[in-house]
Amino acid sequence: MNSAGGRQFQGLTPRELRTLRGLKTPAGIQRFLDELPYNLSFTARSPQKVLHDRTASCLEGGIFAAAALRVLGFRPLIFDLEAEQ
């Protein structure tokens, strides 16, 4: 387990934690995601796989952003909006 500010982040390597901390702000996280190619395949990559593969779908980007926000000390929230008609 890795620790950051007293919190535990299981499954993240020290290098991955450094990368996520390097994003510094929610805007930094968004910039990172905006620079990634969109993943068109039917996958659900983990935040680690997004870092390694450098691609993400909307779902993968949302989960990645939540993980990055958590590392930066924010309390992320993910919700799903579905359209009718």
Secondary structure, 3 states (H helix, E strand, C coil): CEEECCEEECCCCHHHHHHHHHCCCHHHHHHHHHCCCECCCCCCCCHHHHHHHCCECHHHHHHHHHHHHHHCCCCCCCCCCCCCC
